[in-house]
């Protein structure tokens, strides 16, 4: 099948590449000439494990192309996917400017039987508006489908090729069948293909992300309570996780969620609720708890070192909002760094892949360690913000010798408090107690 992919960001590049890997001819369209030129030279603009190899292989085979010219991508495409960004606006609502600009670009070039597939995360009612706008621009009814993505950064290729489910919202069964055929190679293990209406598909994406964000904020709030009452959140987590109605997924306490999806999707659904006269009390609490959680590590720093951190050196391990990505959007580490700098601390940082993105923001305000031990050298205290595997088994005796003081504040609960005490460290996690 001939496919056009509008946008070569995270969603568009992964989706287009995986469709090419299953034998389709995919042309990815983007307005960023530098990015397109880089992709044609094998330069991948995002860090995503396994993606680089797939892009290079399918590009070399001629199944995956990159262009800035709409006429080279749209006219022959049976399915035109729109995967542009829908960032959070100043009022919390999703900004759909890029999406509707894409609609206006493709409209005069669409084949008579083309299907426009909205892959971007969009508020309820957007696909209906896209269909109406396409009719205005073309004078005919253009088939439109909603096909939300459920990709996790750091595992996106596996998520696409081995999906939990595929969700498609469409108004005609013929459209659903075309997309079912397209996704069939990825559904061979009997994963469900779920067809529904536009609005239901749009809501499915938001509700899924908001429920996962709710679980994170809930366990974080319970972890903070555990600290106050002398309970251990890991014991509590095990105690509730074996209940099949609850499970263990997303019940790992930490310093809050970040990234490009959860924060903006929670706020966007809040705005949708408010616009329809529904008070989003749970969503508002989820967002508020998460914002507060991002300050927990700094509060712990102040308890150990005082309000004025002048003359103190703080190490930070992990800058990306989660491991296996270089994405620092709304990352808890940045909230911590801002607070440390404002309090007068010298900050030394390390992240396996996200350092350059952080350097673009902070420049020489930070010291960047080539290795995580470099960042810890001479530090009065070490904060851990991202659970990279490289951080899970350090040489504690070397680390203690390297640091000015053996104090670790662990925002991801990587270590056992009893083991850390035996190793000679002052250690605090999130919701942990030495007694278990």
Buried (B, 14 or more C-beta within 10 A) or exposed (E): BBBBBBBBBBBBBBBBBBBBBBEBBBBBBBBBEEBBEBBEEEEBBBBBBBBBEBBBBBBEEEBBBBBBEBEBBBBBBBBBBBBBBBBBBEEBBBBBEBBBEBBEBBBEBBEEEBBBBBBBBBBBEBBBBBBEBBBEBBEEEBBBBBBBBBBBBBBBBEBBBEBEEBBBBBBEEEBBEBBBEBBEBBBEEEBEBBBBBBBBBBBBBBEBBBEBBBBBBBBBBBBBEBBEEEBBBBBBBEEBBEEEEEEEEBBBBBBBBBBBBBBBBBBBBBBBBBEEEEEBEBBBBBBEBBBBBBBBBBEBBBEBBEEEBEEBBBBBBBBBBBBBBBBBBBBBBBBBBBBBBEBEBBBBBBBBBBBEBBBEEBEEEBBBBEEBBBBBBBBBBBBBBBBBEBBEEBEBEEBBEBBBBBBBBBBBBBBBBEEBEEBEBEBBBBBBBEEE
